[in-house]
Amino acid sequence: MNRSIARPDATEPAPGEPGSPLGDASAGRLVPITPVEQARRVQALEEALQEFDSMPDNDPPGAWDEAMRDLDAHRPHRRLFEGIV
């Protein structure tokens, strides 16, 4: 399903969304970020990874093997996990 949210000015990021690192696409240059912005992004990434690390690993035995088999069943022309499970 393709959902899009119409915004009055789609060229500007919505509040809370990061801006495009590409800046002016016609110039073909990356927009540099400040060291403060880089530190903020690193901190946000570290917090997200710590949150993932604190989540319990309580999947039932064999859940990942079943998921890999199921994925391969839907991709017979290009298996990802053949020989692993």
N, C-alpha and C positions, 0 to 999 in steps of 0.2 A: 504494500500500500504506500503510495507516494503522498505524503502530507506536506503542505507548505503553508506557512503562516504569512499572510499578507501584512507587510509593514508599510507605513506611510513613505519612508525613505529607505529602500532596501540597500542602498549603497553604504549606509552607516550600520555598524553592529548594534544589535539591541542591547539595552542595559544589562550588564553582567556577562555579555558574550565577549570573548577576546576578538580583537581586530584581526584582519588578515595580515599575515606576515609578508604578503606580496606587495602591499601598498598599491601603487599605481601600476596596474597590469601592463599598460602600454610602455612603461619604462623598463620593465623586466628586471627590476632590482628588488632585493629584500629590504625591508625596513628594519634598521637596527633597533634593538631594544636596549633600554638603559640597564645598567647593572642592578639597580633597585628592582626593576620589573623582572629581570632574570632570577634574582634571589627570591622574589615572591612566587614565581612559577615553580622553582625548585622546591620551595617550602610546601606548596600545595601538592606537588607530586609526592613528596616524602610523606605527607599526612595521609594521602590516599593509599599509598603502599603499606603504611603502618595499619591502616584500617583493614585492608585486605588480609594482612598477616594475622590480625587478631580474630578473624572470622574462624569459627570452628570447622574442622574438616570431618564432618559426620556423614559423608556419603555412604550408602550401604555398600557392602562388598560387591565388586563386580560392576558397579554403576558405570565407571569409565570405560570398561571393556564393552559393555552393551552400547554405550553412546558411540564408540568408535565403529562398532559393527553396523550400527544403524546408519551412520554417515556414509560408510562405504556401500551399504545396500542401495542408497539413493544415488550413488556415483559409480556405477559398474564400469564405466568407460575410463575412469581416472580415480582409482582407489588411493586413499591417503594412508591407511593403516594396514595395508596388506602385509602379512608376515609378523605384525606386532601383536595382534590379538587372534 
